[in-house]
Amino acid sequence: MADRSECLSPKAVGRELQVSPQTIYNLIARGELAALKVGKQYRVTRIELDAYKERNRVGSDEASITDVSRA
């Protein structure tokens, strides 16, 4: 298991989420993904990345699927 205090670069976060580093910078700028600024560089802790993923998780239970199909 990864160290939860681990700090990741936007490039590493992008690789994990399968998006570009620019997308990660945009999430940070909008306040959707918390990050640390070290000098001129951003770092995202494993804890913050895991929290972001949990907040943006799409449910797989039957009620969620039913609700989506009614929209």
C-alpha positions in Angstrom: 0.0 0.0 0.0 1.3 3.5 -0.8 2.4 5.9 1.9 -0.5 8.2 2.5 1.8 11.1 3.2 3.4 10.6 -0.2 3.6 13.8 -2.4 2.9 13.4 -6.1 3.6 15.8 -9.0 0.7 16.9 -11.3 2.3 14.6 -13.9 2.1 11.6 -11.6 -1.4 12.4 -10.6 -2.4 12.8 -14.2 -0.9 9.3 -15.0 -2.9 7.8 -12.2 -6.1 9.4 -13.3 -5.3 9.0 -17.0 -5.6 12.7 -17.8 -3.1 15.3 -18.8 -1.0 17.3 -16.3 -2.8 20.4 -17.5 -6.1 18.9 -16.4 -4.6 18.4 -12.9 -3.4 22.1 -12.9 -6.9 23.1 -13.8 -8.4 21.1 -11.0 -6.0 22.7 -8.6 -6.7 26.2 -9.9 -10.5 25.7 -9.5 -10.0 24.4 -6.0 -11.3 20.9 -6.8 -8.0 19.2 -5.9 -6.1 20.4 -2.9 -2.3 20.8 -3.5 0.8 22.1 -1.8 2.9 24.7 -3.5 6.6 24.1 -3.0 8.5 26.9 -4.6 7.0 27.1 -8.1 5.9 23.5 -8.2 2.7 21.8 -7.0 2.5 18.6 -5.1 -0.6 16.6 -4.3 -0.6 14.3 -1.2 -1.9 10.8 -1.5 -4.5 11.6 1.1 -5.9 14.5 -1.0 -5.8 12.5 -4.2 -7.7 9.6 -2.5 -10.3 12.1 -1.1 -10.7 13.6 -4.6 -11.3 10.2 -6.2 -13.8 9.3 -3.5 -15.7 12.6 -3.9 -15.9 12.0 -7.7 -16.7 8.4 -7.6 -19.8 7.3 -9.6 -22.0 4.9 -7.7 -22.6 1.5 -9.1 -25.7 0.5 -7.1 -28.9 -0.1 -8.9 -30.6 3.1 -7.5 -27.9 5.3 -9.1 -28.3 3.6 -12.4 -32.1 4.0 -12.3 -31.8 7.7 -11.3 -29.4 8.4 -14.2 -31.6 6.7 -16.8 -34.6 8.8 -15.8 -32.7 12.1 -16.5 
